[in-house]
Amino acid sequence: EPPATEAPTEPEQTEPEETEPAAPEITYEFKRQVASYAAQYINAYRGSPCTVLSGMSQVAQYRASQLTWNYGHSTSDKRAALAYYEYGRYIDATEFGDDASNSYWEADSAEAICAGFYGTDPEAMGKQIADLIRNSSSHWCYVGDTAYSYMGVGVEYRDGWYACVMVGTVNYG
């Protein structure tokens, strides 16, 4: 007599697990694309667009990197970023009778920082950065101000995404 077989059973229905999208490969080019889209969206939101400066973008990228370990507006961190690229104008403290160690670089600029944006699409991430800044009245009051004609944007990743948007009144390149 042939062996008895069990009737086939329906597979148990389960809810699909929600998963985070796969993390993008975080390359220099990917970060540059996110920053570029952020600048494009910020300019679209402003009354008059800023000119994106490569030097200011380098400083903003340096600042974004600093934010991964010290998230906040820090005068010493900003001065370190400006000094690293020798960006802006050099303030020589000895001209005012002070010690040379108190000299620093100044870029006639302000910065807006943000974190917590996410994704795998550079354009969508750039829009998130622009929206975070535009929706912050304390940041948008100067980022959106037409007195600032120049901009630099930097983004960095370390256990999450960080961005720095700098706006300036002087073209230092």
DSSP file (Angstrom, degrees, kcal/mol; ACC not computed):
  #  RESIDUE AA STRUCTURE BP1 BP2  ACC     N-H-->O    O-->H-N    N-H-->O    O-->H-N    TCO  KAPPA ALPHA  PHI   PSI    X-CA   Y-CA   Z-CA
    1    1 A E              0   0    0      0, 0.0     3,-0.1     0, 0.0     0, 0.0   0.000 360.0 360.0 360.0 135.3    0.0    0.0    0.0
    2    2 A P        -     0   0    0      0, 0.0     3,-0.1     0, 0.0     0, 0.0  -0.322 360.0 -95.3 -68.0 149.4    1.4    3.4   -0.9
    3    3 A P        -     0   0    0      0, 0.0     2,-0.2     0, 0.0     0, 0.0  -0.299  42.7-106.7 -63.4 146.6    2.5    5.7    2.0
    4    4 A A        -     0   0    0     -3,-0.1     2,-0.4     1,-0.0     0, 0.0  -0.489  34.1-153.4 -72.2 141.0   -0.1    8.2    3.1
    5    5 A T        -     0   0    0     -2,-0.2     2,-0.2    -3,-0.1    -1,-0.0  -0.914  13.2-121.7-117.1 146.3    0.7   11.8    2.1
    6    6 A E        -     0   0    0     -2,-0.4     3,-0.1     1,-0.1     0, 0.0  -0.580  34.1-103.0 -83.1 147.2   -0.5   14.9    3.9
    7    7 A A        -     0   0    0     -2,-0.2    -1,-0.1     1,-0.1     0, 0.0  -0.437  47.1 -98.9 -65.0 140.1   -2.5   17.4    2.1
    8    8 A P        -     0   0    0      0, 0.0     2,-0.3     0, 0.0    -1,-0.1  -0.333  39.5-140.2 -62.0 143.5   -0.5   20.4    1.1
    9    9 A T        -     0   0    0     -3,-0.1     3,-0.1     1,-0.0    -3,-0.0  -0.783  16.2-110.0-105.8 150.0   -0.9   23.3    3.5
   10   10 A E        -     0   0    0     -2,-0.3     3,-0.1     1,-0.1     2,-0.0  -0.541  42.3-104.8 -72.3 139.5   -1.1   27.0    2.6
   11   11 A P        -     0   0    0      0, 0.0     2,-0.2     0, 0.0    -1,-0.1  -0.382  43.5 -97.7 -64.2 146.1    2.0   28.9    3.6
   12   12 A E        -     0   0    0      1,-0.1     2,-0.4    -3,-0.1    -3,-0.0  -0.440  37.5-124.8 -66.5 132.5    1.4   31.1    6.6
   13   13 A Q        +     0   0    0     -2,-0.2     2,-0.3    -3,-0.1    -1,-0.1  -0.659  34.4 179.2 -81.1 129.6    0.6   34.7    5.7
   14   14 A T        -     0   0    0     -2,-0.4     3,-0.0     3,-0.0     0, 0.0  -0.942  33.5-106.2-128.3 152.5    2.9   37.2    7.3
   15   15 A E        -     0   0    0     -2,-0.3     2,-0.1     1,-0.1     3,-0.0  -0.558  44.8-106.6 -72.3 137.6    3.1   40.9    7.0
   16   16 A P        -     0   0    0      0, 0.0     2,-0.3     0, 0.0    -1,-0.1  -0.418  36.9-113.4 -64.7 141.4    6.1   42.1    5.0
   17   17 A E        -     0   0    0     -2,-0.1     2,-0.5     1,-0.1    -3,-0.0  -0.554  23.8-125.8 -75.4 137.2    8.8   43.6    7.1
   18   18 A E        -     0   0    0     -2,-0.3     2,-0.4    -3,-0.0    -1,-0.1  -0.729  35.0-172.5 -82.3 128.4    9.4   47.2    6.6
   19   19 A T        -     0   0    0     -2,-0.5     3,-0.1     3,-0.0     0, 0.0  -0.906  26.9-110.1-123.4 150.9   13.0   47.7    5.9
   20   20 A E        -     0   0    0     -2,-0.4     3,-0.1     1,-0.1     0, 0.0  -0.465  48.0 -97.4 -68.6 146.8   15.2   50.8    5.5
   21   21 A P        -     0   0    0      0, 0.0    -1,-0.1     0, 0.0    98,-0.1  -0.348  53.9 -85.2 -61.8 151.5   16.3   51.4    1.9
   22   22 A A        -     0   0    0      1,-0.1    -3,-0.0    -3,-0.1     0, 0.0  -0.310  50.7-106.1 -58.0 138.2   19.8   50.1    1.3
   23   23 A A        -     0   0    0     -3,-0.1    97,-0.1     1,-0.1    -1,-0.1  -0.425  36.7-117.1 -66.8 139.6   22.4   52.7    2.3
   24   24 A P        -     0   0    0      0, 0.0     2,-0.7     0, 0.0    -1,-0.1  -0.338  33.5 -95.0 -71.4 159.2   24.0   54.4   -0.7
   25   25 A E        -     0   0    0     95,-0.1     2,-1.4     1,-0.1     5,-0.1  -0.683  43.2-135.0 -72.0 118.9   27.7   53.9   -1.3
   26   26 A I        +     0   0    0     -2,-0.7     2,-0.2     4,-0.1    -1,-0.1  -0.640  42.9 155.7 -87.7  95.4   29.0   57.1    0.4
   27   27 A T     >  -     0   0    0     -2,-1.4     4,-2.2     1,-0.1     5,-0.2  -0.661  58.8-105.6-111.2 168.0   31.5   58.5   -2.0
   28   28 A Y  H  > S+     0   0    0     -2,-0.2     4,-2.5     1,-0.2     5,-0.2   0.914 122.6  52.1 -57.3 -43.1   32.8   62.0   -2.5
   29   29 A E  H  > S+     0   0    0      2,-0.2     4,-2.2     1,-0.2    -1,-0.2   0.890 107.4  51.0 -64.3 -40.3   30.7   62.2   -5.7
   30   30 A F  H  > S+     0   0    0      2,-0.2     4,-2.2     1,-0.2    -1,-0.2   0.939 112.5  46.0 -62.6 -46.8   27.5   61.1   -3.8
   31   31 A K  H  X S+     0   0    0     -4,-2.2     4,-2.5     1,-0.2    -2,-0.2   0.891 111.3  53.1 -63.2 -39.1   28.1   63.8   -1.1
   32   32 A R  H  X S+     0   0    0     -4,-2.5     4,-2.4    -5,-0.2    -1,-0.2   0.893 108.7  50.0 -63.3 -39.1   28.8   66.4   -3.8
   33   33 A Q  H  X S+     0   0    0     -4,-2.2     4,-2.5     2,-0.2     5,-0.2   0.919 110.0  49.4 -65.5 -43.7   25.6   65.6   -5.6
   34   34 A V  H  X S+     0   0    0     -4,-2.2     4,-2.4     1,-0.2    -2,-0.2   0.939 113.2  47.4 -59.7 -46.7   23.5   65.9   -2.3
   35   35 A A  H  X S+     0   0    0     -4,-2.5     4,-2.4     1,-0.2    -2,-0.2   0.897 110.7  52.2 -61.9 -41.2   25.2   69.3   -1.6
   36   36 A S  H  X S+     0   0    0     -4,-2.4     4,-2.2     1,-0.2    -1,-0.2   0.919 110.9  46.4 -63.0 -44.0   24.6   70.5   -5.2
   37   37 A Y  H  X S+     0   0    0     -4,-2.5     4,-2.7     2,-0.2     5,-0.2   0.892 109.7  54.8 -66.1 -38.0   20.9   69.6   -5.0
   38   38 A A  H  X S+     0   0    0     -4,-2.4     4,-2.6    -5,-0.2    -2,-0.2   0.938 109.6  47.3 -59.2 -45.3   20.6   71.3   -1.6
   39   39 A A  H  X S+     0   0    0     -4,-2.4     4,-2.6     1,-0.2    -1,-0.2   0.904 111.0  51.9 -62.5 -41.3   22.1   74.5   -3.1
   40   40 A Q  H  X S+     0   0    0     -4,-2.2     4,-1.9     2,-0.2    -2,-0.2   0.923 112.6  44.5 -62.1 -44.1   19.7   74.3   -6.0
   41   41 A Y  H  X S+     0   0    0     -4,-2.7     4,-1.7     2,-0.2    -2,-0.2   0.906 112.5  51.2 -69.2 -40.4   16.6   73.9   -3.8
   42   42 A I  H  X S+     0   0    0     -4,-2.6     4,-1.4    -5,-0.2     3,-0.3   0.940 111.1  48.9 -60.4 -45.0   17.7   76.7   -1.4
   43   43 A N  H  < S+     0   0    0     -4,-2.6    -1,-0.2     1,-0.2    -2,-0.2   0.865 108.1  54.1 -62.7 -35.4   18.2   79.0   -4.4
   44   44 A A  H  < S+     0   0    0     -4,-1.9    -1,-0.2     1,-0.2    -2,-0.2   0.838 110.3  47.7 -66.7 -31.2   14.8   78.0   -5.7
   45   45 A Y  H  < S+     0   0    0     -4,-1.7    -1,-0.2    -3,-0.3    -2,-0.2   0.722  99.2  85.2 -81.0 -22.6   13.3   79.0   -2.3
   46   46 A R  S  < S-     0   0    0     -4,-1.4    99,-0.1    -5,-0.2    98,-0.1  -0.327  83.3-123.7 -78.6 160.6   15.1   82.4   -2.1
   47   47 A G  S    S+     0   0    0     97,-0.5    -1,-0.1     1,-0.3    98,-0.1   0.865 103.1  14.4 -69.2 -36.4   14.0   85.6   -3.7
   48   48 A S  S    S-     0   0    0     96,-0.2    -1,-0.3     0, 0.0    -3,-0.0  -0.996  92.9-113.0-138.4 135.9   17.3   85.8   -5.6
   49   49 A P        -     0   0    0      0, 0.0     2,-0.2     0, 0.0    -6,-0.1  -0.277  23.0-128.2 -71.9 152.9   19.7   83.0   -6.0
   50   50 A C        -     0   0    0    -11,-0.2     2,-0.5   100,-0.0   100,-0.3  -0.627  21.7-116.0 -88.9 153.6   23.2   82.8   -4.4
   51   51 A T  E     -a  150   0A   0     98,-2.8   100,-2.4    -2,-0.2     2,-0.5  -0.827  29.6-130.3 -86.6 126.9   26.3   82.1   -6.4
   52   52 A V  E     -a  151   0A   0     -2,-0.5     2,-0.4    98,-0.2   100,-0.2  -0.703  22.7-154.8 -82.1 123.0   27.8   78.8   -5.1
   53   53 A L     >  -     0   0    0     98,-2.6     4,-2.1    -2,-0.5     5,-0.1  -0.821  14.1-144.9-102.0 135.7   31.5   79.3   -4.5
   54   54 A S  H  > S+     0   0    0    119,-0.4     4,-2.0    -2,-0.4     5,-0.1   0.908 101.1  49.5 -66.0 -41.2   33.9   76.4   -4.6
   55   55 A G  H  > S+     0   0    0    118,-1.9     4,-1.9     1,-0.2    -1,-0.2   0.921 112.3  47.0 -64.1 -43.7   36.0   77.7   -1.7
   56   56 A M  H  > S+     0   0    0      1,-0.2     4,-2.5     2,-0.2    96,-0.2   0.859 110.3  54.2 -65.7 -34.5   33.0   78.3    0.5
   57   57 A S  H  X S+     0   0    0     -4,-2.1     4,-2.3    94,-0.3    -1,-0.2   0.870 105.7  52.7 -67.0 -36.0   31.8   74.8   -0.3
   58   58 A Q  H  X S+     0   0    0     -4,-2.0     4,-2.3     2,-0.2    -2,-0.2   0.926 111.1  46.4 -62.9 -43.9   35.1   73.4    0.8
   59   59 A V  H  X S+     0   0    0     -4,-1.9     4,-2.6     2,-0.2    -2,-0.2   0.916 112.0  50.7 -64.4 -42.6   34.8   75.2    4.1
   60   60 A A  H  X S+     0   0    0     -4,-2.5     4,-2.5     2,-0.2    94,-0.3   0.876 109.5  51.3 -63.0 -37.2   31.2   74.0    4.4
   61   61 A Q  H  X S+     0   0    0     -4,-2.3     4,-2.0    92,-0.2    -1,-0.2   0.917 109.9  49.3 -64.9 -42.7   32.3   70.4    3.7
   62   62 A Y  H  X S+     0   0    0     -4,-2.3     4,-2.2     1,-0.2    -2,-0.2   0.919 112.0  49.1 -60.3 -44.6   35.0   70.7    6.4
   63   63 A R  H  X S+     0   0    0     -4,-2.6     4,-2.1     2,-0.2    -2,-0.2   0.903 107.7  53.9 -63.4 -41.2   32.4   72.1    8.8
   64   64 A A  H  X S+     0   0    0     -4,-2.5     4,-0.7     1,-0.2    -1,-0.2   0.897 108.7  50.1 -59.8 -39.5   30.0   69.2    8.0
   65   65 A S  H >< S+     0   0    0     -4,-2.0     3,-1.0     1,-0.2     4,-0.3   0.908 108.7  51.5 -64.6 -42.3   32.8   66.8    8.8
   66   66 A Q  H >X S+     0   0    0     -4,-2.2     4,-1.9     1,-0.2     3,-1.6   0.861 100.8  63.9 -61.0 -35.0   33.3   68.6   12.2
   67   67 A L  H 3< S+     0   0    0     -4,-2.1    -1,-0.2     1,-0.3    -2,-0.2   0.745  86.1  72.5 -63.7 -23.0   29.6   68.3   12.9
   68   68 A T  T << S+     0   0    0     -3,-1.0    -1,-0.3    -4,-0.7    -2,-0.2   0.726 116.0  20.7 -67.5 -19.4   29.9   64.5   13.0
   69   69 A W  T <4 S+     0   0    0     -3,-1.6    -2,-0.2    -4,-0.3    -1,-0.2   0.545 137.2  31.7-120.6 -14.6   31.8   64.7   16.3
   70   70 A N  S  < S-     0   0    0     -4,-1.9     2,-1.0     2,-0.1    -1,-0.2  -0.661  71.6-166.5-144.3  84.3   30.7   68.2   17.6
   71   71 A Y        +     0   0    0     -2,-0.2     2,-0.3    -3,-0.1    -4,-0.1  -0.611  50.3  70.5 -80.3 105.4   27.3   69.1   16.5
   72   72 A G  S    S-     0   0    0     -2,-1.0     2,-0.8     2,-0.1    -2,-0.1  -0.883  90.2 -73.0 166.7 166.3   26.8   72.8   17.1
   73   73 A H        +     0   0    0     -2,-0.3     2,-0.5    40,-0.1    -2,-0.1  -0.734  54.4 175.5 -81.7 112.7   27.8   76.3   16.0
   74   74 A S     >  -     0   0    0     -2,-0.8     4,-2.7     1,-0.1     5,-0.2  -0.975  28.7-156.5-125.5 120.2   31.3   76.7   17.3
   75   75 A T  H  > S+     0   0    0     -2,-0.5     4,-2.6     1,-0.2     5,-0.2   0.905  99.1  50.3 -60.0 -41.2   33.4   79.8   16.5
   76   76 A S  H  > S+     0   0    0      2,-0.2     4,-2.1     1,-0.2    -1,-0.2   0.896 111.2  48.4 -67.4 -38.0   36.6   77.8   17.1
   77   77 A D  H  > S+     0   0    0      2,-0.2     4,-2.2     1,-0.2    -2,-0.2   0.925 112.8  48.1 -65.7 -43.2   35.5   75.0   14.7
   78   78 A K  H  X S+     0   0    0     -4,-2.7     4,-2.5     1,-0.2    -2,-0.2   0.921 112.3  48.9 -63.5 -42.3   34.4   77.5   12.0
   79   79 A R  H  X S+     0   0    0     -4,-2.6     4,-2.8    -5,-0.2    26,-0.2   0.877 109.1  53.1 -64.9 -36.5   37.7   79.4   12.4
   80   80 A A  H  X S+     0   0    0     -4,-2.1     4,-2.3     2,-0.2    -1,-0.2   0.909 110.3  47.9 -63.5 -41.2   39.6   76.0   12.1
   81   81 A A  H  X S+     0   0    0     -4,-2.2     4,-1.4     2,-0.2    -2,-0.2   0.924 113.9  46.3 -65.1 -44.5   37.7   75.3    8.9
   82   82 A L  H  X>S+     0   0    0     -4,-2.5     5,-2.5     1,-0.2     4,-0.6   0.904 113.8  48.9 -64.1 -41.2   38.5   78.7    7.5
   83   83 A A  H ><5S+     0   0    0     -4,-2.8     3,-0.5     3,-0.2    -2,-0.2   0.879 103.5  60.5 -66.8 -37.8   42.1   78.5    8.5
   84   84 A Y  H 3<5S+     0   0    0     -4,-2.3    -1,-0.2     1,-0.3    -2,-0.2   0.896 119.2  28.2 -57.6 -40.5   42.5   75.1    6.9
   85   85 A Y  H 3<5S-     0   0    0     -4,-1.4    -1,-0.3    -5,-0.1    -2,-0.2   0.410 103.3-127.7 -98.3   0.3   41.6   76.5    3.5
   86   86 A E  T <<5 +     0   0    0     -4,-0.6     2,-0.4    -3,-0.5    -3,-0.2   0.947  52.5 167.6  46.8  51.8   42.9   80.0    4.3
   87   87 A Y      < +     0   0    0     -5,-2.5     2,-0.3    -6,-0.1    -1,-0.2  -0.809  37.2   7.4-102.9 134.5   39.5   81.1    3.1
   88   88 A G  S    S-     0   0    0     -2,-0.4     2,-0.4    84,-0.3    19,-0.2  -0.744 107.6 -32.9 102.8-149.1   38.2   84.7    3.7
   89   89 A R  E     -D  106   0B   0     17,-3.4    17,-2.6    -2,-0.3     2,-0.5  -0.911  57.7-122.8-114.6 143.5   40.3   87.5    5.0
   90   90 A Y  E     -D  105   0B   0     -2,-0.4     2,-0.8    15,-0.2    15,-0.2  -0.712  15.7-152.3 -86.9 125.7   43.0   87.1    7.6
   91   91 A I  E     -D  104   0B   0     13,-3.8    13,-1.8    -2,-0.5     2,-0.9  -0.876   9.9-155.7 -99.2 107.6   42.6   89.1   10.8
   92   92 A D    >   -     0   0    0     -2,-0.8     3,-1.6    11,-0.2     4,-0.3  -0.748   4.5-163.3 -88.9 106.4   46.1   89.8   12.1
   93   93 A A  G > >S+     0   0    0     -2,-0.9     5,-2.3     7,-0.3     3,-1.5   0.745  83.7  69.8 -63.3 -24.1   45.8   90.4   15.8
   94   94 A T  G > 5S+     0   0    0      1,-0.3     3,-1.5     3,-0.2    -1,-0.3   0.775  86.8  66.7 -67.7 -23.2   49.3   92.0   16.0
   95   95 A E  G < 5S+     0   0    0     -3,-1.6    -1,-0.3     1,-0.3    -2,-0.2   0.704 104.5  45.1 -66.9 -17.4   47.9   95.0   14.1
   96   96 A F  G < 5S-     0   0    0     -3,-1.5    -1,-0.3    -4,-0.3    -2,-0.2   0.171 126.5 -99.9-109.7  14.6   45.7   95.7   17.2
   97   97 A G  T < 5S+     0   0    0     -3,-1.5    -3,-0.2     1,-0.3     2,-0.2   0.629  84.5 126.2  78.7  13.8   48.6   95.1   19.6
   98   98 A D      < -     0   0    0     -5,-2.3    -1,-0.3     1,-0.1     2,-0.1  -0.511  70.0 -81.3 -99.4 170.0   47.4   91.6   20.5
   99   99 A D    >   -     0   0    0     -2,-0.2     3,-2.0     1,-0.1    -6,-0.1  -0.432  35.2-123.1 -70.2 143.5   49.4   88.3   20.4
  100  100 A A  G >  S+     0   0    0      1,-0.3     3,-1.9     2,-0.2    -7,-0.3   0.763 107.7  70.8 -59.3 -26.9   49.8   86.7   17.0
  101  101 A S  G 3  S+     0   0    0      1,-0.3    -1,-0.3    -8,-0.1    -2,-0.0   0.665  90.8  61.1 -67.3 -14.0   48.2   83.5   18.3
  102  102 A N  G <  S+     0   0    0     -3,-2.0    -1,-0.3     2,-0.1    -2,-0.2   0.330  80.0 113.1 -93.5   6.8   44.8   85.4   18.4
  103  103 A S    <   +     0   0    0     -3,-1.9     2,-0.3   -11,-0.1   -11,-0.2  -0.408  42.8 166.3 -73.4 155.7   44.9   86.0   14.7
  104  104 A Y  E     -D   91   0B   0    -13,-1.8   -13,-3.8    -2,-0.1     2,-0.4  -0.968  36.3 -99.8-161.0 171.4   42.2   84.2   12.6
  105  105 A W  E     -D   90   0B   0     -2,-0.3     2,-0.4   -15,-0.2   -15,-0.2  -0.846  31.0-168.9-102.2 139.9   40.4   83.9    9.3
  106  106 A E  E     -D   89   0B   0    -17,-2.6   -17,-3.4    -2,-0.4    -2,-0.0  -0.988  13.0-173.2-130.3 138.6   37.0   85.6    8.8
  107  107 A A        -     0   0    0     -2,-0.4    63,-0.4   -19,-0.2    62,-0.3   0.256  40.9-120.1-118.0  12.9   34.6   85.0    5.8
  108  108 A D  S    S+     0   0    0      1,-0.2    61,-2.1    60,-0.1    62,-0.4   0.941  74.9 124.2  48.7  51.8   31.8   87.5    6.4
  109  109 A S  E     -B  168   0A   0     59,-0.2     2,-0.3    60,-0.1    59,-0.2  -0.877  53.4-147.3-140.3 165.9   29.5   84.6    6.5
  110  110 A A  E     -B  167   0A   0     57,-2.6    57,-2.6    -2,-0.3     2,-0.4  -0.912  18.8-144.8-129.3 159.3   26.8   82.8    8.5
  111  111 A E  E     -B  166   0A   0     -2,-0.3     2,-0.4    55,-0.2    55,-0.2  -0.955   9.4-160.8-130.8 149.2   26.1   79.1    8.7
  112  112 A A  E     -B  165   0A   0     53,-2.8    53,-3.1    -2,-0.4     2,-0.3  -0.993  17.6-166.8-121.5 133.0   23.1   76.9    9.0
  113  113 A I  E     +B  164   0A   0     -2,-0.4     2,-0.3    51,-0.2    51,-0.2  -0.889  10.0 170.2-120.8 152.2   23.6   73.3   10.2
  114  114 A C  E     -B  163   0A   0     49,-1.9    49,-2.7    -2,-0.3     2,-0.3  -0.987   8.1-176.1-154.2 160.7   21.2   70.3   10.2
  115  115 A A  E     +B  162   0A   0     -2,-0.3    47,-0.2    47,-0.2     3,-0.1  -0.942  53.5  64.7-148.1 166.1   21.2   66.6   10.7
  116  116 A G        +     0   0    0     45,-1.5     2,-0.1     1,-0.3    46,-0.1   0.464  60.7 131.1  97.0   1.2   18.8   63.8   10.5
  117  117 A F        +     0   0    0     44,-0.3    44,-0.6    -3,-0.0    -1,-0.3  -0.473  33.6 177.5 -80.0 163.4   18.0   63.7    6.8
  118  118 A Y        +     0   0    0     -2,-0.1     2,-0.2     6,-0.1     3,-0.1  -0.934  16.1  96.3-156.4 171.6   18.2   60.3    5.1
  119  119 A G        -     0   0    0     -2,-0.3   -99,-0.0   -98,-0.1    -2,-0.0  -0.762  59.9-102.1 133.8-174.5   17.8   58.4    1.9
  120  120 A T  S    S+     0   0    0     -2,-0.2    -1,-0.1   -97,-0.1   -95,-0.1   0.364  90.7  85.4-126.1  -4.0   19.6   57.0   -1.1
  121  121 A D     >  -     0   0    0      1,-0.1     4,-2.4    -3,-0.1     5,-0.2  -0.907  65.0-151.9-106.4 115.8   18.6   59.6   -3.7
  122  122 A P  H  > S+     0   0    0      0, 0.0     4,-2.5     0, 0.0     5,-0.2   0.861  95.3  50.8 -55.9 -38.7   20.8   62.7   -3.8
  123  123 A E  H  > S+     0   0    0      2,-0.2     4,-2.2     1,-0.2     5,-0.2   0.940 111.3  46.6 -67.1 -45.1   18.1   65.0   -5.1
  124  124 A A  H  > S+     0   0    0      1,-0.2     4,-2.0     2,-0.2    -1,-0.2   0.887 114.0  49.2 -63.0 -38.1   15.6   63.9   -2.4
  125  125 A M  H  X S+     0   0    0     -4,-2.4     4,-2.1     2,-0.2    -1,-0.2   0.907 109.3  51.6 -68.1 -40.9   18.3   64.3    0.3
  126  126 A G  H  X S+     0   0    0     -4,-2.5     4,-2.3    -5,-0.2    -2,-0.2   0.896 109.5  50.6 -60.9 -39.8   19.2   67.7   -1.0
  127  127 A K  H  X S+     0   0    0     -4,-2.2     4,-2.9     2,-0.2    -1,-0.2   0.892 106.7  54.5 -64.9 -39.7   15.6   68.8   -0.9
  128  128 A Q  H  X S+     0   0    0     -4,-2.0     4,-2.7     2,-0.2    -2,-0.2   0.921 108.7  48.7 -60.0 -43.1   15.3   67.5    2.7
  129  129 A I  H  X S+     0   0    0     -4,-2.1     4,-2.2     2,-0.2     5,-0.2   0.956 113.1  46.8 -60.5 -50.3   18.3   69.7    3.7
  130  130 A A  H  X S+     0   0    0     -4,-2.3     4,-2.8     1,-0.2    -2,-0.2   0.899 113.7  48.7 -59.9 -41.3   16.8   72.8    2.0
  131  131 A D  H  X S+     0   0    0     -4,-2.9     4,-2.5     2,-0.2    -1,-0.2   0.900 108.4  53.2 -67.1 -40.5   13.4   72.1    3.6
  132  132 A L  H  < S+     0   0    0     -4,-2.7    -1,-0.2    -5,-0.2    -2,-0.2   0.925 115.3  41.0 -59.1 -43.8   14.9   71.7    7.1
  133  133 A I  H >< S+     0   0    0     -4,-2.2     3,-1.3     1,-0.2     7,-0.5   0.915 114.8  49.9 -73.1 -42.8   16.6   75.0    6.7
  134  134 A R  H 3< S+     0   0    0     -4,-2.8    -2,-0.2     1,-0.3    -1,-0.2   0.865 109.9  52.1 -63.6 -34.6   13.7   76.8    5.1
  135  135 A N  T 3< S+     0   0    0     -4,-2.5     2,-0.7    -5,-0.2    -1,-0.3   0.426  93.3  82.2 -84.1   2.1   11.4   75.5    7.8
  136  136 A S    X>  -     0   0    0     -3,-1.3     4,-3.4    -4,-0.2     3,-1.3  -0.903  64.2-164.9-105.3 103.8   13.6   76.8   10.6
  137  137 A S  H 3> S+     0   0    0     -2,-0.7     4,-1.6     1,-0.3    -1,-0.2   0.837  87.9  58.3 -59.7 -32.5   12.8   80.5   11.0
  138  138 A S  H 34 S+     0   0    0      1,-0.2    -1,-0.3     2,-0.2     4,-0.1   0.758 117.2  32.9 -70.7 -22.5   16.0   81.1   13.0
  139  139 A H  H X> S+     0   0    0     -3,-1.3     4,-2.5    -6,-0.3     3,-1.4   0.818 115.1  55.1 -95.2 -41.3   18.1   79.8   10.0
  140  140 A W  H 3X S+     0   0    0     -4,-3.4     4,-2.3    -7,-0.5     5,-0.2   0.780  90.3  75.9 -66.5 -24.8   16.0   81.0    7.1
  141  141 A C  H 3< S+     0   0    0     -4,-1.6    -1,-0.3    -5,-0.3    -2,-0.1   0.802 115.2  19.9 -59.5 -27.0   16.1   84.6    8.3
  142  142 A Y  H X4 S+     0   0    0     -3,-1.4     3,-0.7    -4,-0.1     6,-0.3   0.754 122.3  55.5-109.3 -36.1   19.7   84.8    7.0
  143  143 A V  H 3< S+     0   0    0     -4,-2.5    -3,-0.2     1,-0.2    -2,-0.2   0.895 116.6  40.8 -62.2 -36.7   19.9   81.9    4.5
  144  144 A G  T 3< S+     0   0    0     -4,-2.3   -97,-0.5    -5,-0.3     2,-0.3   0.496  91.3 112.4 -86.4  -4.4   17.0   83.4    2.7
  145  145 A D    X   -     0   0    0     -3,-0.7     3,-1.8    -5,-0.2    -3,-0.1  -0.554  64.5-143.9 -75.9 127.1   18.2   87.0    3.1
  146  146 A T  T 3  S+     0   0    0     -2,-0.3    -1,-0.1     1,-0.3    -4,-0.1   0.586  93.0  79.8 -68.7  -8.9   19.1   88.6   -0.2
  147  147 A A  T 3  S+     0   0    0      1,-0.1     2,-0.7    -5,-0.1    -1,-0.3   0.788  84.0  72.1 -64.6 -25.8   22.0   90.5    1.6
  148  148 A Y    <   +     0   0    0     -3,-1.8    21,-0.2    -6,-0.3    -1,-0.1  -0.832  58.3 169.6 -93.1 117.8   23.8   87.1    1.3
  149  149 A S        +     0   0    0     19,-1.3   -98,-2.8    -2,-0.7     2,-0.3   0.520  55.6  60.7-105.4  -8.9   24.9   86.6   -2.3
  150  150 A Y  E     -aC  51 168A   0     18,-2.0    18,-2.4  -100,-0.3     2,-0.3  -0.901  58.5-174.7-127.9 150.8   27.2   83.6   -2.0
  151  151 A M  E     -aC  52 167A   0   -100,-2.4   -98,-2.6    -2,-0.3     2,-0.3  -0.984  12.4-174.1-144.9 151.4   26.7   80.1   -0.7
  152  152 A G  E     - C   0 166A   0     14,-2.2    14,-3.2    -2,-0.3     2,-0.4  -0.983  11.5-164.9-140.9 142.3   28.6   76.9    0.0
  153  153 A V  E     + C   0 165A   0     -2,-0.3     2,-0.3    12,-0.2   -92,-0.2  -0.990   7.3 178.5-131.3 136.7   27.1   73.5    1.0
  154  154 A G  E     - C   0 164A   0     10,-2.4    10,-2.5    -2,-0.4     2,-0.3  -0.992   5.1-169.4-134.5 145.9   28.8   70.5    2.5
  155  155 A V  E     + C   0 163A   0     -2,-0.3     2,-0.3     8,-0.2     8,-0.2  -0.979   6.0 179.6-133.3 148.2   27.4   67.1    3.7
  156  156 A E  E     - C   0 162A   0      6,-2.4     6,-2.6    -2,-0.3     2,-0.4  -0.984  15.6-143.3-145.9 154.0   29.0   64.3    5.6
  157  157 A Y  E     + C   0 161A   0     -2,-0.3     4,-0.2     4,-0.2     2,-0.2  -0.980  33.2 140.7-123.6 130.8   28.0   60.9    7.0
  158  158 A R  S    S-     0   0    0      2,-2.6    -2,-0.0    -2,-0.4     0, 0.0  -0.608  93.4 -27.6-162.1 102.4   29.0   59.2   10.2
  159  159 A D  S    S+     0   0    0     -2,-0.2     2,-0.2     0, 0.0    -2,-0.0   0.816 141.4   1.9  56.0  32.0   26.3   57.3   12.0
  160  160 A G  S    S-     0   0    0      2,-0.0    -2,-2.6   -45,-0.0     2,-0.3  -0.659  95.7 -73.8 139.2 166.0   23.8   59.7   10.3
  161  161 A W  E     - C   0 157A   0    -44,-0.6   -45,-1.5    -4,-0.2     2,-0.3  -0.699  39.3-176.0 -97.1 143.8   23.9   62.6    7.8
  162  162 A Y  E     -BC 115 156A   0     -6,-2.6    -6,-2.4    -2,-0.3     2,-0.3  -0.970   2.8-169.5-134.0 146.9   25.0   66.2    8.7
  163  163 A A  E     -BC 114 155A   0    -49,-2.7   -49,-1.9    -2,-0.3     2,-0.4  -0.990  11.4-162.8-140.2 150.0   25.0   69.3    6.6
  164  164 A C  E     -BC 113 154A   0    -10,-2.5   -10,-2.4    -2,-0.3     2,-0.5  -0.996   5.5-169.4-130.3 126.1   26.4   72.8    6.7
  165  165 A V  E     -BC 112 153A   0    -53,-3.1   -53,-2.8    -2,-0.4     2,-0.4  -0.973   9.4-167.9-114.1 119.0   25.1   75.6    4.5
  166  166 A M  E     -BC 111 152A   0    -14,-3.2   -14,-2.2    -2,-0.5     2,-0.4  -0.883   4.0-170.4-106.7 138.3   27.2   78.8    4.6
  167  167 A V  E     -BC 110 151A   0    -57,-2.6   -57,-2.6    -2,-0.4     2,-0.3  -0.980  11.0-175.9-124.3 143.0   26.0   82.1    3.1
  168  168 A G  E     -BC 109 150A   0    -18,-2.4   -18,-2.0    -2,-0.4   -19,-1.3  -0.901  33.8-144.8-138.8 164.3   28.3   85.0    2.7
  169  169 A T  S    S+     0   0    0    -61,-2.1     2,-0.4    -2,-0.3   -60,-0.1   0.556  85.5  58.5-102.0 -12.7   28.4   88.7    1.6
  170  170 A V  S    S-     0   0    0    -63,-0.4     2,-1.1   -62,-0.4    -1,-0.1  -0.953  78.4-127.6-125.0 139.2   31.8   88.6    0.0
  171  171 A N        +     0   0    0     -2,-0.4    -2,-0.0     1,-0.2   -64,-0.0  -0.728  36.2 161.4 -85.5  99.9   33.1   86.5   -2.9
  172  172 A Y              0   0    0     -2,-1.1   -84,-0.3   -65,-0.1    -1,-0.2   0.310 360.0 360.0 -97.8   6.6   36.3   85.0   -1.6
  173  173 A G              0   0    0    -86,-0.1  -118,-1.9    -3,-0.1  -119,-0.4   0.429 360.0 360.0  97.9 360.0   36.2   82.3   -4.3
